[in-house]
Amino acid sequence: MRSVRARAAIGATLVVAVALVAAGLAVLSVLRTNLIDQADLQAEVAAREVAGQLALDTAYADLDLDDEEDHPVQVTDEAGRVVFVSKGLRAISGTASTGVSPVPSASAGATPSPGDDDDGDDDDGGDSARPARGEVSSDDPDFSDGTATVDGKQADYRFAAVEATTPAGLTLTVHAGAPLAAEQEAVNTVRGAMLTGLPLLLAVVAGVTWLVTRRALRPVEGIRREMAAITASEDLARRVPEPGSRDEIAALARTTNETLSVLEASVERQRRFVADASHELRSPIASLRTQLEVAEAHPELLDLPGAVADTVRLQVLAADLLLLARLDAGEKPGAARLEVGALVREEVSQRTGDRIPVTVEVAEDASYEVNGSRGQLVRVIGNLLDNARRHAAHRITVQVAADGSGVRVEVRDDGAGVPEDERERIFERFVRLDDARSRDDGGAGLGLAIARDVATRHGGTLTVHRAPEGGAAFRLWLPYAAAA
């Protein structure tokens, strides 16, 4: 029962079994109803034929009865007494009277007369519901189930009761029967065929469902085996087999391979990150250790400014790595409302010692509010200004303006700019287009990567273009603050 194939086969078999049983019962019910209707019609025809003869004042001995064995007839008077029975009829049940012996006053060949009417009514005082003299009732006959013994053989019959009034005014009820043996035999035959064929059909349904499900799930087993092998080998370069079909299993295989690709890229990025971080940390730590060892042996040779610079570099690098770790862990930015223009002015005002002054272009009467983390957004603006300071020749400009449904912060310089084929690569971690100058200036290649990650997590973007001054123009776009 733990197998999907077994559950599918059992479920399909149960559903088909319920459907077939319901359909079989319906078929049997319809078949029985139709056969009983046919028996009713035969009984009614036989009863009306006898009633018609009685209405024409035919004597009992002269009644013309067709097939008395299949259609036994019993005639009763208004008092329920049996006045006539067909030949060979020995016992009957299901009619108004169970007797089969005619009363003495109604011997064979006697013709009833109006004076024989037991209720004493004359021609004008009879029951209005009764047929007129010499006529057969036009009402629907009454039907009933019963048994009759004809020539020593008892069988089930369907009886029809039809009233007729003789010319003498005597109302008689004719009970004629039609055998139900054919109906019972047909129902039993159909029931037996259904009971015989049902297990075979259910076995076929279960087998076909098992085979089809097994065939459909075969690619899933291949995917499972390959995933188990990948887990055991830790080789994320492997991929699960993709079936040629265009069904859900093929979509599952494609999605699994896409997930493996993303996971492989993530693991490779983490490995590269660890290797690059180790490489970046090794240089300042080695330099600082060398200076301390020299100072220990020769205190007069201690390069204190260099040791401080290496320590600061280590501190900045550790802070960058910690921020990247928090961003990779999915840390969500704050929801504080911040005015971007004020953040830019505040960050620029603190850079009094830069070799190149920064020009700020912000409309005084405009408000550019966004939602986010103050510390992270200040870090982005600072990183963009640091990058511009490294590459600018004489001028750095920061412009804050509205851009569609958000705010655009553009940092431009008049340096060499960024080659078009490198404009995406510079946002990767530990990437420096000028490795020697960046290393000497303290850059580790993390500033722009941090800036783009922070922008993305704030619902914004960070791109680089060519500035009108000829250098690089970094455009930070952030959505407006949501309404309270």
Phi and psi in degrees as a GROMACS rama.xvg file:
@    title "Ramachandran Plot"
@    xaxis  label "Phi"
@    yaxis  label "Psi"
@TYPE xy
-78.5331  -14.4056  ARG-2
-81.509  138.186  SER-3
-63.8895  -37.6141  VAL-4
-61.3594  -43.8386  ARG-5
-65.4064  -43.6908  ALA-6
-65.0438  -39.1952  ARG-7
-65.578  -42.6019  ALA-8
-65.2653  -44.2434  ALA-9
-66.0358  -42.6561  ILE-10
-62.7312  -45.4318  GLY-11
-64.027  -39.6067  ALA-12
-64.4436  -42.5556  THR-13
-64.1515  -42.0955  LEU-14
-63.0824  -46.3367  VAL-15
-64.3654  -38.5055  VAL-16
-62.5211  -46.253  ALA-17
-61.5047  -43.7547  VAL-18
-63.8143  -42.3265  ALA-19
-68.5007  -39.7453  LEU-20
-62.6957  -45.0153  VAL-21
-62.5312  -43.8777  ALA-22
-65.0754  -39.3359  ALA-23
-63.3025  -43.5384  GLY-24
-62.5051  -39.1144  LEU-25
-65.4488  -42.2178  ALA-26
-63.5013  -43.7208  VAL-27
-62.8953  -40.3105  LEU-28
-64.2548  -44.1421  SER-29
-65.6157  -42.7097  VAL-30
-62.1812  -45.338  LEU-31
-62.5714  -41.6396  ARG-32
-62.9875  -43.5016  THR-33
-65.6097  -41.526  ASN-34
-67.8367  -37.691  LEU-35
-66.0748  -37.9728  ILE-36
-62.0614  -39.7915  ASP-37
-64.6043  -41.0725  GLN-38
-64.0586  -39.6399  ALA-39
-59.8075  -42.6746  ASP-40
-64.456  -43.0872  LEU-41
-63.5638  -42.7037  GLN-42
-65.045  -41.1595  ALA-43
-64.4482  -42.2884  GLU-44
-61.7521  -43.8285  VAL-45
-65.2986  -41.5682  ALA-46
-66.8904  -42.9101  ALA-47
-68.522  -30.9185  ARG-48
-64.9512  -44.0703  GLU-49
-68.9505  -41.2138  VAL-50
-61.982  -36.6145  ALA-51
-64.2431  -38.658  GLY-52
-66.9815  -39.5454  GLN-53
-66.5175  -36.9783  LEU-54
-65.1087  -22.9194  ALA-55
-91.3241  13.9348  LEU-56
67.075  35.5175  ASP-57
-80.1915  135.168  THR-58
-68.2374  152.836  ALA-59
-57.7294  -39.5479  TYR-60
-68.1761  -21.0317  ALA-61
-99.7501  3.86108  ASP-62
-63.7456  132.613  LEU-63
-93.5527  105.735  ASP-64
-108.604  123.123  LEU-65
-90.829  129.939  ASP-66
52.2862  67.1248  ASP-67
-64.8533  -24.7392  GLU-68
-70.9127  -38.5892  GLU-69
-86.9288  -22.8955  ASP-70
-130.417  74.9603  HIS-71
-65.0926  145.259  PRO-72
-125.324  138.054  VAL-73
-132.741  132.187  GLN-74
-117.519  129.272  VAL-75
-122.472  153.787  THR-76
-91.5912  -168.406  ASP-77
-66.9305  -22.5983  GLU-78
-90.4451  2.04422  ALA-79
83.08  9.45719  GLY-80
-83.9068  142.793  ARG-81
-76.0743  124.66  VAL-82
-111.437  -14.7312  VAL-83
-162.021  142.705  PHE-84
-136.117  153.4  VAL-85
-73.6412  164.643  SER-86
-66.8072  135.113  LYS-87
87.1874  -8.897  GLY-88
-77.2206  118.359  LEU-89
-110.63  -27.4969  ARG-90
-152.6  150.378  ALA-91
-152.666  146.054  ILE-92
-142.918  153.812  SER-93
98.2734  0.126603  GLY-94
-109.862  -176.02  THR-95
-64.6791  -28.7207  ALA-96
-135.556  139.621  SER-97
-94.1757  -3.96338  THR-98
-75.0821  156.707  GLY-99
-129.053  0.88422  VAL-100
-99.5475  122.049  SER-101
-62.6836  147.048  PRO-102
-68.4028  152.402  VAL-103
-59.648  -32.2045  PRO-104
-73.7345  -8.34089  SER-105
-122.908  55.4828  ALA-106
-70.8075  158.987  SER-107
-58.0963  133.285  ALA-108
92.1857  -11.9282  GLY-109
-77.6989  139.669  ALA-110
-105.887  118.461  THR-111
-63.0511  151.439  PRO-112
-125.92  160.962  SER-113
-56.3298  -32.163  PRO-114
-68.2669  -14.9563  GLY-115
-83.3613  -3.01513  ASP-116
-66.4868  117.793  ASP-117
-67.8159  -26.5884  ASP-118
-83.5579  -5.60139  ASP-119
76.1018  4.39301  GLY-120
-72.5599  143.792  ASP-121
-89.8811  -171.153  ASP-122
-63.5539  -33.3217  ASP-123
-91.5474  -8.08093  ASP-124
-110.51  17.0341  GLY-125
-74.1309  171.738  GLY-126
-70.4236  130.631  ASP-127
-68.3607  -22.8653  SER-128
-79.036  -14.6656  ALA-129
-79.7915  153.351  ARG-130
-67.057  153.716  PRO-131
-68.187  163.53  ALA-132
-57.9656  136.026  ARG-133
75.8625  17.1042  GLY-134
-129.586  162.138  GLU-135
-105.909  140.844  VAL-136
-59.9362  136.176  SER-137
-92.6299  -3.10812  SER-138
-70.0092  158.467  ASP-139
-63.3095  136.551  ASP-140
-70.1147  159.933  PRO-141
-89.4224  133.179  ASP-142
-111.23  146.979  PHE-143
-153.432  156.326  SER-144
-97.6841  144.272  ASP-145
-167.789  -171.979  GLY-146
-127.12  157.997  THR-147
-147.586  142.96  ALA-148
-107.886  111.972  THR-149
-119.875  120.413  VAL-150
55.087  40.3894  ASP-151
80.1113  2.63573  GLY-152
-112.816  121.561  LYS-153
-94.8588  136.169  GLN-154
-149.148  164.373  ALA-155
-85.3634  141.367  ASP-156
-135.834  159.267  TYR-157
-111.592  119.119  ARG-158
-103.131  141.46  PHE-159
-118.415  133.21  ALA-160
-110.139  120.711  ALA-161
-126.209  133.341  VAL-162
-93.357  146.257  GLU-163
-145.043  145.431  ALA-164
-114  128.04  THR-165
-75.8589  163.376  THR-166
-57.5113  -24.9946  PRO-167
-80.0834  -5.03451  ALA-168
93.678  8.43836  GLY-169
-89.3985  124.371  LEU-170
-90.9378  124.515  THR-171
-119.475  151.573  LEU-172
-116.259  123.469  THR-173
-100.442  122.265  VAL-174
-107.161  114.338  HIS-175
-119.399  138.864  ALA-176
-111.265  153.277  GLY-177
-125.422  133.497  ALA-178
-67.8713  145.66  PRO-179
-103.886  10.1788  LEU-180
-62.9114  -40.3431  ALA-181
-65.0058  -41.5014  ALA-182
-62.6726  -45.4322  GLU-183
-65.425  -40.0053  GLN-184
-66.009  -42.0245  GLU-185
-64.8857  -43.9211  ALA-186
-63.7515  -43.3691  VAL-187
-64.1657  -38.9812  ASN-188
-63.647  -46.8835  THR-189
-64.3646  -42.0969  VAL-190
-62.0832  -42.7895  ARG-191
-63.5054  -41.4402  GLY-192
-62.982  -39.6394  ALA-193
-66.5143  -43.5414  MET-194
-65.932  -29.9726  LEU-195
-77.7811  -40.8043  THR-196
-81.1743  -23.0916  GLY-197
-60.9881  -50.5121  LEU-198
-60.5245  -39.2784  PRO-199
-63.4547  -43.6942  LEU-200
-65.008  -40.2765  LEU-201
-65.7126  -36.8944  LEU-202
-64.1536  -39.993  ALA-203
-64.307  -44.3005  VAL-204
-60.9835  -45.1436  VAL-205
-63.1749  -43.523  ALA-206
-65.4381  -44.6123  GLY-207
-64.3953  -42.8309  VAL-208
-61.8442  -41.7674  THR-209
-61.2902  -46.5292  TRP-210
-67.4386  -44.0743  LEU-211
-64.0181  -43.7522  VAL-212
-64.8948  -39.9997  THR-213
-62.2897  -42.8409  ARG-214
-66.4916  -39.403  ARG-215
-68.661  -32.6075  ALA-216
-90.9127  -1.1715  LEU-217
-60.2969  -43.063  ARG-218
-61.8744  -31.5771  PRO-219
-63.2742  -39.1518  VAL-220
-64.4076  -38.4706  GLU-221
-63.3274  -40.4657  GLY-222
-63.8899  -41.6809  ILE-223
-64.1068  -43.6588  ARG-224
-62.7605  -42.5374  ARG-225
-67.0683  -39.2137  GLU-226
-64.3744  -38.2712  MET-227
-64.4312  -39.7865  ALA-228
-66.2825  -39.3942  ALA-229
-63.8356  -41.3721  ILE-230
-63.9313  -40.3721  THR-231
-70.7869  -38.511  ALA-232
-89.2776  -16.603  SER-233
58.5194  26.9281  GLU-234
-97.765  97.0232  ASP-235
-77.4746  -2.36129  LEU-236
-79.2691  -15.3023  ALA-237
-75.6966  156.536  ARG-238
-133.597  152.255  ARG-239
-78.5207  152.655  VAL-240
-69.8944  138.366  PRO-241
-105.655  117.858  GLU-242
-66.0786  155.915  PRO-243
-75.4637  -11.2474  GLY-244
-71.7185  165.047  SER-245
-111.377  35.7484  ARG-246
-97.7973  -169.242  ASP-247
-65.4119  -32.6687  GLU-248
-68.6878  -38.9941  ILE-249
-62.9204  -40.324  ALA-250
-63.5615  -37.7718  ALA-251
-62.3768  -43.5288  LEU-252
-63.7451  -42.5954  ALA-253
-63.807  -43.5648  ARG-254
-63.9276  -38.2957  THR-255
-62.6697  -42.8828  THR-256
-66.7472  -37.687  ASN-257
-63.1108  -40.7685  GLU-258
-63.4956  -41.1192  THR-259
-63.8473  -37.4854  LEU-260
-63.7823  -45.0975  SER-261
-63.7613  -41.6052  VAL-262
-65.1418  -41.0459  LEU-263
-62.6696  -43.7375  GLU-264
-63.7751  -38.5878  ALA-265
-65.6331  -44.4942  SER-266
-64.4751  -41.9726  VAL-267
-63.9924  -38.5338  GLU-268
-64.5833  -40.459  ARG-269
-66.0766  -40.7215  GLN-270
-63.2671  -43.8491  ARG-271
-65.3593  -37.0162  ARG-272
-62.9661  -45.159  PHE-273
-63.5885  -42.3064  VAL-274
-64.5738  -44.3546  ALA-275
-65.709  -40.6896  ASP-276
-63.3788  -41.0794  ALA-277
-62.7245  -41.1296  SER-278
-64.7549  -41.8751  HIS-279
-67.3199  -36.1775  GLU-280
-75.2472  -26.9167  LEU-281
-65.3741  -41.25  ARG-282
-64.4424  -54.3414  SER-283
-65.1727  -33.6406  PRO-284
-67.7656  -42.6621  ILE-285
-64.7622  -40.7803  ALA-286
-64.4922  -44.4557  SER-287
-64.7755  -39.0795  LEU-288
-65.3851  -40.5529  ARG-289
-62.3363  -43.6503  THR-290
-64.9984  -38.6848  GLN-291
-68.4702  -38.897  LEU-292
-66.8094  -39.6794  GLU-293
-64.8703  -41.3611  VAL-294
-65.2035  -33.3842  ALA-295
-66.4222  -39.1129  GLU-296
-81.7624  -37.0649  ALA-297
-135.476  87.0761  HIS-298
-56.2205  -29.4181  PRO-299
-70.9418  -15.5072  GLU-300
-96.062  8.29294  LEU-301
-63.3405  123.736  LEU-302
-93.7303  83.6196  ASP-303
-64.0796  -44.8771  LEU-304
-59.5301  -39.2417  PRO-305
-65.5078  -38.9308  GLY-306
-65.2505  -39.9658  ALA-307
-64.5813  -40.9676  VAL-308
-63.564  -42.0443  ALA-309
-64.7234  -37.6043  ASP-310
-65.3751  -42.6939  THR-311
-62.7801  -40.6556  VAL-312
-61.7335  -42.6685  ARG-313
-62.5274  -40.0452  LEU-314
-64.4356  -44.6031  GLN-315
-64.4467  -43.3818  VAL-316
-64.1081  -41.2426  LEU-317
-63.2188  -39.8119  ALA-318
-65.0816  -40.6971  ALA-319
-64.1542  -43.665  ASP-320
-64.1504  -38.511  LEU-321
-65.3893  -41.0426  LEU-322
-65.6532  -41.5304  LEU-323
-62.6061  -39.1953  LEU-324
-62.4167  -40.993  ALA-325
-66.9948  -38.8181  ARG-326
-67.1342  -41.2722  LEU-327
-66.2873  -28.0507  ASP-328
-77.5282  -1.69012  ALA-329
86.8061  25.6032  GLY-330
-63.0248  127.619  GLU-331
-87.1222  140.481  LYS-332
-68.9019  159.49  PRO-333
-68.2346  172.562  GLY-334
-113.181  20.7734  ALA-335
-71.0603  149.159  ALA-336
-87.9563  122.244  ARG-337
-124.156  143.104  LEU-338
-97.8274  113.182  GLU-339
-63.8972  -40.8305  VAL-340
-58.7322  -41.9804  GLY-341
-66.2152  -38.5506  ALA-342
-62.2869  -42.5356  LEU-343
-64.355  -46.8402  VAL-344
-61.0403  -41.5303  ARG-345
-64.5389  -43.3151  GLU-346
-67.201  -39.9823  GLU-347
-68.1501  -37.0586  VAL-348
-65.1299  -22.4867  SER-349
-85.5454  -5.78888  GLN-350
-100.487  60.7718  ARG-351
-77.3655  -21.0632  THR-352
-96.4263  4.58509  GLY-353
-67.2983  146.243  ASP-354
-71.0594  -23.7011  ARG-355
-120.359  123.302  ILE-356
-68.5618  153.705  PRO-357
-108.807  130.018  VAL-358
-96.8194  128.019  THR-359
-108.193  129.002  VAL-360
-118.465  98.9087  GLU-361
-137.804  129.392  VAL-362
-64.8222  132.241  ALA-363
-68.7771  -35.7478  GLU-364
-92.8488  6.57681  ASP-365
-99.7896  152.419  ALA-366
-124.02  125.671  SER-367
-122.293  84.4238  TYR-368
-97.4263  137.601  GLU-369
-134.131  164.782  VAL-370
-101.022  135.25  ASN-371
167.513  -168.038  GLY-372
-94.0116  123.225  SER-373
-61.4568  -47.3823  ARG-374
-60.7742  -41.2502  GLY-375
-71.0625  -39.8244  GLN-376
-69.4832  -37.6787  LEU-377
-62.5558  -37.2434  VAL-378
-63.3627  -40.1426  ARG-379
-62.8445  -48.664  VAL-380
-61.8221  -41.4301  ILE-381
-63.6523  -41.4566  GLY-382
-64.4046  -39.3841  ASN-383
-66.9729  -38.0896  LEU-384
-68.4105  -38.5453  LEU-385
-62.5935  -42.3478  ASP-386
-63.8024  -42.355  ASN-387
-64.9287  -37.6812  ALA-388
-63.8452  -35.6537  ARG-389
-68.7521  -31.3199  ARG-390
-109.936  -12.8163  HIS-391
-72.9962  149.064  ALA-392
-94.109  -50.0693  ALA-393
-139.174  -13.9123  HIS-394
-147.022  138.557  ARG-395
-132.207  130.827  ILE-396
-126.667  135.107  THR-397
-119.568  122.626  VAL-398
-119.308  130.841  GLN-399
-116.467  125.586  VAL-400
-153.307  163.257  ALA-401
-76.1561  143.997  ALA-402
-145.147  94.5822  ASP-403
66.2547  -122.85  GLY-404
-95.3316  19.895  SER-405
-151.532  -165.585  GLY-406
-115.358  137.671  VAL-407
-112.546  125.162  ARG-408
-112.351  116.304  VAL-409
-116.608  123.693  GLU-410
-109.545  115.999  VAL-411
-117.39  149.313  ARG-412
-138.305  169.223  ASP-413
-108.908  33.0709  ASP-414
-83.939  -152.201  GLY-415
-78.73  -15.9093  ALA-416
80.6947  -178.179  GLY-417
-115.699  125.325  VAL-418
-56.0203  146.203  PRO-419
-61.4101  -35.8413  GLU-420
-78.1141  -3.41206  ASP-421
-112.027  5.71317  GLU-422
-72.9445  -16.7094  ARG-423
-99.8243  -30.9925  GLU-424
-67.1489  -30.0079  ARG-425
-67.7553  -14.7712  ILE-426
-89.4473  0.836217  PHE-427
-80.2707  157.411  GLU-428
-74.4824  139.276  ARG-429
62.449  29.7455  PHE-430
-103.254  127.682  VAL-431
-133.763  124.109  ARG-432
-70.6547  -31.3853  LEU-433
-120.208  87.5077  ASP-434
-62.1476  -43.8665  ASP-435
-66.8784  -46.8972  ALA-436
-65.2248  -40.2591  ARG-437
-65.2843  -38.8777  SER-438
-68.2654  -40.4099  ARG-439
-66.9314  -32.8251  ASP-440
-86.3305  -1.61635  ASP-441
97.7377  -1.31623  GLY-442
-79.6233  141.458  GLY-443
-112.004  3.41851  ALA-444
79.0807  23.6958  GLY-445
-111.701  -15.2928  LEU-446
-60.3855  -50.8217  GLY-447
-69.7996  -34.6698  LEU-448
-62.9827  -43.3638  ALA-449
-63.9784  -41.9922  ILE-450
-61.0006  -44.2524  ALA-451
-68.0432  -41.1796  ARG-452
-60.0326  -43.6031  ASP-453
-65.1956  -42.5475  VAL-454
-61.7495  -42.9281  ALA-455
-62.971  -42.5803  THR-456
-72.17  -13.7365  ARG-457
-95.2597  9.7745  HIS-458
78.6062  16.0911  GLY-459
-114.387  -165.339  GLY-460
-139.336  159.423  THR-461
-140.776  118.605  LEU-462
-132.293  166.543  THR-463
-125.463  139.193  VAL-464
-136.942  -179.092  HIS-465
-89.9518  129.075  ARG-466
-82.3287  154.485  ALA-467
-59.4992  -28.026  PRO-468
-75.5545  -7.7735  GLU-469
105.414  -16.1661  GLY-470
-92.9844  -146.657  GLY-471
-98.2984  145.204  ALA-472
-125.437  107.94  ALA-473
-92.8236  122.2  PHE-474
-110.419  114.654  ARG-475
-101.427  121.498  LEU-476
-116.262  130.47  TRP-477
-130.681  140.101  LEU-478
-70.5312  150.406  PRO-479
-60.4629  155.895  TYR-480
-63.5862  139.264  ALA-481
-68.8246  148.437  ALA-482
-65.2672  142.717  ALA-483
